[in-house]
Amino acid sequence: MSENAPIVTGTLGQAPLSHLLVSVADQTKTGTLVLETADGRKSAIVFEHGVVTKVRLSEPEIRLGALLVELGRLDAAAAEETYQQAASRHVLHGQVLLERALLSSDDLARALRSQLVKKLVRLGNLPPETAFGLYQGVDYLKSWPGGKTPVAPLVVLWWLVRNQSTAAALAAVVDRIGSRPLRLHAECDPERFGLDRSEVAMMQMLRAKPQSIETLGSLGLVAPHLVERLVYLLAITRHLDFGTGTRPVGLGLSARETESLILPRESLRPSHPVMLAVTPPLAPPQAPTAARQPARTQASNAADAGGTAPTEARRQADPDPSLAERRDDLVRRTRLCSEQDLYEVLGLEHGASITNVKNTYFQLAKLYHPDRLPKELADLHSEATRLFARMTEAQHVLTDTERRRQYDRQRADDQEEDEAEKVQRVLHAASAFQKAEVLMKKRMLAAAELEAQRALQDDPDQADYLALFAWIQASKPDSEAHLPEVLRMLNEAVLGNPNSEKIRSYRMQILKRVGRVQEAVADCRIIVERNPHNVDAQREIRLWEMRRVHHAQQRAGQGTQPPKTDDKPSHSTGGGLFGKLFKR
């Protein structure tokens, strides 16, 4: 190692490992980070283009077999037996596990990523006096047994922050944020962090409405100390929007094969009882009950059913445009008044003074009292009576100090109940979505569809849920006739979350199936622009370019074969040196 000089040095007390890896990812560095404890023990982390690919601990090592036993994927006897067999044959333990069919190749890859993350967590908790040196462009673990195990940077960082002793750094960031409402960056994608169900639910609550750290903790979705750690991670990776205009860290560094870890087994029992019934193949689920619809929608539905809306004939019968406007206003107010609270019925802000309530009521009475309607609006007498009765109720309650105090208290309690119900629905939706993804990977389409429907019912505004539901429809054997509807849903999902690689990948594949190749390639270009490591999108672009050149040559009479290309993705090295975080 002495042949190369480190470009950055320091101690973990000066820069926690999480900060170092954020800078490595941000600058897409390639090289080795060497850590040395006070007693001379050295460990190393190798990374390529900002992605950690290999870790070696000084001692003790984290054995793969022990990890699999801990995660419930292998019993202790089999782990020891296969380990001894691997040692006697001088091969890797994972090779023997594959040969004995004790582990699938996919589970082995995920286990190796989990092993790498656990090593990083151990390094993140080394004493603060541990020295580090960053050696650019060299791999000091090239001859170390075992291949590369790339893990998405944001997954690494969350597991590191979740388990790392970063009390001082965390407190500094949290104190600086204070009680400010937090807003997720528009390009933040919770899928990239490898979060569990409750953590995903918290991110979705933050996406729905900016909230402070204290409010997030009070929701009870995750433990308060994890709320602070997740906010800390979002802050140091720029996934919170503080108005600086900078892009988040790690957007172009994750790929599907680097994100998934192997975790303790969880039950795939549905979040609600499974009803064995035939469901329509393509209708996206609606809100399950009228109580979950917005008040304005309920009122509109009631008007459609009950006929209080003015007909076009009645509107045309009003020669004066002001009468037509007054008719529409009266009908609209009548529709909404039963769903509005008493302040909203009068059009007042909550907390309006008693004097303001009285003055507003008398002004409204001149317009909406049923005895003051012009003869052209006599057909709306019953609507005006209902509306004015509701306005009178609001005036009586809000001008009586005691009744108003009781009403405000009850209203606050109802809002808390509504918020608690919303939190539960978001949690149920996140759980159902994760189950749907797992079931989809297992090709259990019927069960996956049920869970995707439940996710959409409980949280219909999530673009990822709609996209997965659409993709399940497209994966069915008889899906060809339904592809236009699938594409419509995916277009809606892209509008809802334009930064999601997964949603665009779904749409790209459907566009290809319906023959709209150029639009599919356009999605691929957007994916590659945001994530240069997306192999699938790169391959689609190359194939399209090859075919385009080939067709052009055929039209020109050359008739040559398309050139062969190397399918390996190209990587570009990032410039800069740790940005503003560190100095040489």
Secondary structure, DSSP 8 states (H G I E B T S, - for coil): -TTS--SEEEETTTS-HHHHHHHHHHTT--EEEEEE-TTS-EEEEEEETTEEEEEE-SSS---HHHHHHHTTSS-HHHHHHHHHHHHHHT--HHHHHHHTTSS-HHHHHHHHHHHHHHHHHHHHTS-TT-EEEEEET--TTTTSSS----B-HHHHHHHHHHHS--HHHHHHHHHHHTT--B-B-TT--GGGGT--HHHHHHHHHHHHS-B-HHHHHHTTSS-HHHHHHHHHHHHHTT-B--S-----TTTTS--GGGT----S------SS--------SS-----SSGGGS-HHHHHHHHHHHHT-S--HHHHHH--SHHHHHHHHHHHHHHHHHTTS-HHHHHT--TT--HHHHHHHHHHHHHHH-GGG--GGGGGGHHHHHHHHHHHHHHHHHHTSHHHHHHHHHHHHHHHHHHHHHHHHHHHHHHHHHHHHHHHHHTT-HHHHHHHHHHHHHH-TT-HHHHHHHHHHHHTSTT-GGGHHHHHHHHHHHHHH-TT-HHHHHHHHHHHHHTT-HHHHHHHHHHHHHH-TT-HHHHHHHHHHHHHHHHHHHHHTT----------S-------SSSTTT---
